[in-house]
Amino acid sequence: MQTTVWTTLAVAALAGTASATTSTPSLVMNASEAIASAASSQAAQPAAGSSFWTGWKRSADIGLNGSQGNSDNLNVRGALGAVRDAADMTTAAGISYIYGSEDSTKTKSKGEAFIRNDWKLEKPWGWYAIGKLEYDEFQAWQWRISGATGPSYLLIDTEVTMLKLRAGIGASYETGKQAQEELVAEVNLGFDLTHKFTERTKGFITFDYYANLNDFPEYRHVTSAGLEVNVDPTANMFLKLGAQNRYDSRSRAPIRKNDLDYFMTLGWTF
């Protein structure tokens, strides 16, 4: 008998959507999406110079589905995080984890913790800095630490659409299992795009490309895309549908170069 608890709730939530004002940014599964979510929010901003510990919007989301019968499957995706969008800068931090199993055999176990800060300079310019810690049990490496910093440029900034371009320099270090365990200098190129379709529905696309300066033209990139619906403004509950693809040109068989995850989660802001 299949058990798709969150799928059933999501369908019911979609059926009840109507226009209302989105007042808080939601948690997201990676740093770029967090900044994009905050940028499209209508939440009040803390004043420049106010305490760093005020004005945070926290949220949590989870997705769960499984089946039991001829085969047993379980997939869990969850995250916790916070976004602070102030007059002078936007800060996002969070942690996420994905677990999957098939017939009692673990097939997926990976997570990510991040912190990113975007300083707002004279429009349309800005400056970003990001640090990430990644874990993946099914890669040649087990842990990866990375960071990057550089200028950003708001190409589009309207009430419904935001497109921010980024270009920076950074480094990554992989350890565990068969990792090369060397510091790799990288160029980071990316963008954050959000579009508000209605007061309660918005879409997002984020992209990050990392060129390996130690061994050019080796590279990796991460692409995320999805749709977020505020299903209950009173309860601050949202539904998110999306996918994330990770590509690493250095991956060798049996590890695939592409690693695609798609998800449907319910979450709450608080």
N, C-alpha and C positions, 0 to 999 in steps of 0.2 A: 504494500500500500504506500503510495507516494505521500510524503509530508512536505508541503510547500507553504508553510505558515506565512512567510513574508510575501510570497507571491500573491496569496489571497488578499492580504491586507493592502498590498500595493494597488491591485485592481480596484478594490473598493475605494481607496483613497483617490485614485484618478477619476473615478466616476463622480466624486463629490466636489471637484475643483470648480472655483468661480473666482471672480475678480476680487482682490483685496490687496492691502499694502504689505509688502515684505519689509520688515523692520530690522532684521538682524542677518548678518552673514552666516552661512552654514559652514560646518566643518567639511573638509575635503580630504581626499586621499593622498594628496601630495602638495608640496609647497607652492608651486605655480598656480594651481587651482585655488589655493587658499587666498593668495593675493588677488586673483581675478574675482573671487567671490566677494571679498571685502570691497573691491573697487566698484562693484555694481550694487552695493547695499545702500539703503537710504537711512541707515542708522546714524544717530547724532555722533559727531566726532569730538573726542577730547581736545581741549584747546592746546595749542603749542605751549610747551613748557610745563604742562600738567604732569602729575606723577605717572611714571611708567606703569604703575600697578593699577591704574584706574582705566575704565573704558574697554575692558576685555569682553568679548563675546565668545562664550564657550559652547561646544556642541559635541554630540556623540552620535554615531550611526552604526547600524549593524545590518547584515544580510545573512540569512540562513536558509538553506534548502537541502533536501535529502530525499532518498528513496530506500525502500526496504522490500525485498522480494527475491526475484532472480538475481539481483545484484544490490549490494548495500553501498550507498554513496552519501557523503556528507561534505558540504562546503560551507565555510564560515568566513565572513569578512567583516571586520570591525575597526573602528577608529575613534580616537579622542583628540581634541585639539582646541586651539583658541586663536582668535584674530583680534588685533587692536588696530583700528584705522583712525589715526589722529591727523591733525592738520598738517603736521610736519613730516610724518612717516607712517608706514604701515608695517606691522610686525605680525608674523604668523608662526605658530609652533604646533607640532602635533606628532602623533604616533599612530601607526596602522599595522594590521596583521591579517594575513590570509592563510587559511588552513584548508586542506582538501584531503579526502581519503576515498578509496574504492575497495570494497570487500575487505575492510579492516586494514588495508595497507595505505600508509601515508603517501600521498602523491604530490602534495604541495605544502610548504611551510616557509613563509617569508614575511618580512616586515620592514618598516622604515620609520625612522625618527628624524625630524628636521626642525630647523629654525631658519627663518628668512626675514630680512629687513629691507624695506624699500624706502629710501629717503626721498622726499619730494623737494626737488630743487626748483628753479624757475621754470615754469611750464614752457615747453612740453618735456623738459629733461628731468631725470632722476638718477639715483644710484642704488644698486642692489647688492646685497651680500647674502650668501646662503651656505649653510652647513648641513650635511646629511650623514646619517649612519644607516646602512642597509644590511639586512640579513637574508640569506637565501640558502636553504639546505640542499637545493638541487642545482646549484651552479658549481663550476670548477673552484670558485672561491666561496667562502662562507660569510665573511664580513667585508664590507667596503665603506671606507670613510672618504668623503669628498667635500669640496668647498669651491666656491667661485665668487668673484666680485667684479663689478664693472658698471658702465653707464646704461641707462634705459631711456627710451623715447616713446612718449605717448603719441602714436600716429593718429588714433581716433579716440575722442573722449567726449561722448554725448550722453544724454540721459538714458539711452537704450543700448548703446554699443561702446565697448572699450577695447582697444587694441594697443598693447604695449610691446615694443621690441626691446630685446636685451642682447648685450654682447659683453663678455667678460673673460677673465683669465683665472685659472684655478688649478687644482690638482686632486688626484684620487690615490688611494692606497688600498689594495686588496690583501686579505690574509686568510689563512685557514685552508685546509684540504690541499688542492693543487694550485693555489694562487702563486703568482710570481713574486709577490711581496716586495714590490719596488714602488717608489713614489713616481707617479705618472703626471707630467705637466699636461694640462688640457686647455683648449679654447672652448668656451661655452657660448653658443648662439641659441636664442630662443624667442618665443613670443607667448603672450597671454591674451586670449580673446574671449569676451563674453558678449552675449546679446540677450536683451530682455524682450521676450515675445509678448508677455502680458505682465501685469503687476505681480502675478504669482508664478510665472514660468520663465525660466531663462536657460540658455544653452551656453556651453563653454568648450573651448578647444585650447589646449596648451601643448607646447612643443619645446623640447630641449635637446640640442645636438652637442656632443662632446667629441672634439677632435683630439686624438692622441698625439701630442707633440714629440713624445719619445719614440714613437714608431708610426709616423704618418705614412700612408693614409688610413690606418686603423681608426675606428670611431665607434661610438655607441649613441643611441638616441632614445628618448622616451616621449611618447605621444599619448595624451589623454583627451577624451571627448565625451560629452554626455549632456543630459537634460536634467534640470532640477525643478521640482514643483513644490511650492509651499501648500501642503494639503490641509493644514489647520492652523491659521494664524493665532488663534486663541491658545492652543497648546504648543505653539512654536514647533510643529512637526513638519518635516519635509520628506519627500521621496526623491531618490536619485537613481537614474538609469545611465549607464555609461560603459566605457571600455578603456583599457590602458594597454598599450603595446610597448614592450621594451625590446630593443634590437642591439646586438653587440657583434660587430664583425669579427672579433677575436674568438668567438665561441667555436669549438670544434666538436664533432660527433663523439658521443651520442647526445651532447647538449645542443639544442637548437639555437640558432641565431635569434629567432623571434620568440618572444614569450608574451602571449596575449591573455589578458584577463578581462572578462566582462562581468558586470555586476548590477544588482538592483538592491538598494538599501533603504531603510527607513531611519530617520534621525530626528534629533531634538536639539534645539538651541536653548541655552539658559545663561 
